[in-house]
Amino acid sequence: MEEFIKENLIKAESFHPFFEKALNEMLLAGGKRFRPELLLSVVKAYNPLLIDNAKYAAFAIELIHTYSLIHDDLPTLDNASLRRGHPTLHVTYDEVTAVLAGDALNTYAFEVLSKSPMHNDTKIELIKILAENAGANGMVLGQAIDCYFENKKLNLDELKFLHLNKTGKLIAASLKMGAVIVNKNDLAQKLYDFGLKLGLLFQIQDDLLDLLDESKTGKSSGVDENKNTFVTLLGKEEAVKKADRLAGEIEKELEGFDENLKKELNRLLKKYLYRHKNVN
């Protein structure tokens, strides 16, 4: 996946002194690539011959995710100075550059999908899934709620709604898009629901990892102090217990998938299901 990303970076040649570099900086900074790997795991389980084609969709998801991180770090949102072990774009350049770089990655995701070597019907469905889950009824909605209710306490159901949208839906979309690529439409909704639960676990873990030093996480810590998180609402101990319960439920649901899919997802998820145990 890393090689594919390097080969398909945004080209924006002009007399601007650094815009093209800024566009690709956070992509080249790395990251877990968790969402693309989820999609590719589903494809590999059912039709490995489609992996090269599926990388276009996996890259589109990573573009959306990276744009969201760039915008999330802006001074008007979290005002974070570190991401993926690198200074954030508004720190390296300026806020305008960071905003426009995020905008460009967002739109480039759909350009990449439109040019993928897949049947047009498949491409339309993938574009629809990604747009629905990244937009006004998905990730962006979650971000809007997160920002508006800063310094205003939410209840647990509201907090779950916030993070199912902000984090869960893009993870769920990754799995569903993988199912669409291999024509497993009967499995798509089951994988989507599984992904929502996985996304919720990831958010609880991220809330806990925010307690760690920046040198261990590669991103700014303490930026969520005034926000609604599972740690601020439940406390660290209860948040860990909730993460444990969710991880156990996910492991149980994994057993319900067929052997190939279970093998591929287990290979990826074993690194992540209990990462909250690293918080002491």
N, C-alpha and C positions, 0 to 999 in steps of 0.2 A: 504493500500500500504506500510506503514511503516513496518508493521510486516513481509510482504513478503520480503522486502529488507533485513531486519535483518536475516531472515531465509536463504537467498541466497547470503550472502556475499562471496567474493572470499576466497577460502582456498589455502594458499601457505605455508604450513608448511615446515620449513627448519631450518638451523642453523643461518640464517640471523637474526640479533637482532631485527629488527623492520619492515621489508618489508611488512609482511602481515598486520600489523596494519596500515601502510601508505597506502596500497591499498584501505582500506575501510574507512579511516578517513573522507574523504570529503562526502562519501555517508551517513555516520552516522551523519554528521554535519547538515543534514536536507536540507532545501531549500523549494521552493514553490511546487515542484513536478508538475508544471503546465503542462508540456508536457505529462507525464503519465496520468494525470487527464483528459486531452482532449481526449486521446484515450479511456479511460474507460467510459467517458461520452457518446461517440458514441455507445459503446457496451451496456451500460446500457439502452440507449434509445430504442434499438431494440431487444436485447436478453440478459437479465440480467443473465441467466443461464451460459453464457460464460465468466462472469467476472473473475472467478478464472483462467481460461485458458489465458485470455487476459492479466493478470498481468505479464506474462512472457514477452510479447511484450512491455508492459508499462515499465517494469524494464529495458529492453534493451535500450529503448529511454533515460531513466534516466542515464544509464551507459555512453552512448555516450555524453549526455549533460554534465555530471560531468567530464568526461575526457577532454572535450573541455575547461571547466573552469580552470582545473588544468594547462593545457598547456597555456591558455590565460594569466594566472597570472605569468608565468615564467619571469625571468629577461630579457631574450632575446625578450619577447613580451611586456607585460604591466608592468612587474616588480611590481606586487601588493603584499601587505603584509597581506591582510585580505580578507576572503571569507566565506560567510555564518556565519559570526560572529566568525570565528576561524582563527588563523594564517594559511597562505597558506603553502602547503607542502614543498616548497623549503625553507621556513623560518623555519619550524619546524625541517626538516631533512636536505636535501641538494638538489641541482638542479637535480642531476642524479636520485635520488629517485623520484622526482616529474615527470620527463620525463617518467621514466619506469612505474610508477603507472598509468599515463595517457594512455600509450601504453597498459597496461594490461586491464584497464577498456574498452578500445576500442574493443579489441579482445574478451573480455569476453561477451560483448553485443551479439555477433553473436553465441557464444557457448550457451548462455541462450536461444536465439531464436530457435536454432537448437534442443534443448531439450524440447521445449514447447509441451504440449499435444494437438496439432492441426494436421490437415491433412497435409501431406507433401507438397501438392500444395500450401496450404495457407502459410506454413512456408517459402517456396521458394519466394513467392510473397512479404512477409513481409521483408525478408532479402534483397531482391532486392530494395524495396522502401527505407529502412533505409540506405543501402550502397550508393545508388544514391544521396540521399539528405544530407548525412553526409560527403561525400567524395569530390573528385576532381572537381565535378560539383555542389557542394552545399556548405556546411559549411566551408570546408577547402579552397575552392576557395575564399569565402568571407574573410576568415582570411588572406589569402595571399595578396589580394588586400588591405585590411586594413593596413597591416604592410608595404607593399611596398610603399604605397602612404602617409605614415606618413610624415608630414611637406610639403606635396604637395597637393594643393587644388583641390578637385574634384568638378564637377558641380552637380546639383541636380539629374539628371538622373543617373549619375555614382554612386552617393551616394546611391540611391535607389537600384541599381544593387548590390552594395556591401552588403547591409544589407538584401536584399531579400535572398541572398545566406548565409550570415553569421548567420542570426537569423531566417529569415522567413521560409526557407525550412524545418528545423527540426520541427518547429511548424506545418507546413502544412503536413508533413509526419505523424505526430502523429494522425491527424484527418483522413488522408487517410488510415492508417493502421487499425484504428478502423472500418472503413467502410468495409475493406477487411475481417476482422475477422467475421463480421456479414453478409457477403455475399451481401453487398449493393454496388455492383460494379457500378451501375448506379449513385450512389451518391458520389463516391470516388473523381472524378475530381472536382465537385462542392465544396466539403469540402476542397480539397487541395487549390483551388483558394481562398476560404474564409480564410484559414490558412495563406496564403501568406500576405494577407492584415492585418490579426491579428498580424503576426510577425513584419510587418513594424511598426504598432502602438506600439508594445512592445519595439522596438528599439528606437523610438523617446522618449518614456517614460523613458527608461534606460538612454538615453543621458541627459534628464532633471534631473533624479534622481541622476546623477553623480555630480550635483551641491550641493547636500545635504551633511550633515556631516556623517561620517562613522558610528557613533552610531545609525543613523536612517536607514541605508541601510544594514549594516552587511558586507560591502565589501569596499575595498579601493576606495576613491573618488579622483577625479582630475587626474586619470590616462589617460584620453582621451584628455588632453589639446592640444596635438600636432597631434591629429588624426582628421579624417574627421567625424564629427558628425552633426546631425541636428541642434544642438545648435550652434556649431562653424560656420556653413554655413548660417543658417537662423536667428540666435539670439534667445534668450529665448522666447520672446513674440510670434514670428512667429512659433516657434516650438510647443508651446502650442496650437496655433490656428490650426496648421496642425494635431496635435493629436486629438483635438476636432472634426475636420471634419472627420477624419478616424474613430473615435469611433462612430460618428453618422451614418456613412455608414455601419459599422459593425452591429449596432443595427437594421438598416433597413433590412440588408441581413438576420439577424436572424429571422425576421418575415416571411421570405420566406420558412423556414424549417417547417417540420411537427411538430405537437404539442409535441410529446415525445422528439424529438431532441432539439427543441427550449427550452423546460423546462430544460433539462439536461445541455445544454450549457449556458443558462441564469444563472442557479444556480452557475456555475463556474465563468463565465465572469463578473458577477456583481461586483466582488471584484477588477477587473483589468481594466475595460474599461476606467475608469476616474481616475486612480491612479496618473496621472500626475498633477492632481489638488492639490496634496500634496506639490508641489514645489512652494514656495512663493518667 
